Amino acid sequence: MASFTFEKISPPVRRAPTVATPKKPRGLISQMIDRFAERRARRTLRDERTMRKDERPAE
């Protein structure tokens, strides 16, 4: 027969709401990359639209 028994002790219940950590401002480099990516995405959409118009047969 075992001489020791182990009980699982649950962690204490938090009653106060968790405080949201303030968001850190984005770095300058990541902002620049976002701008380049956005412009590139717009340019590819514009190019795809012009390609689709060129593919239509003339009536």
RASUL-V862291 format. One record per pair of residues at least 6 apart in sequence whose C-alpha atoms are under 8 Angstrom apart, sorted by sequence separation. I is the first residue (numbers start at 1). J is the second residue. If there is no record, write none. Layout:
((I;J) (I;J))
This chain:
none
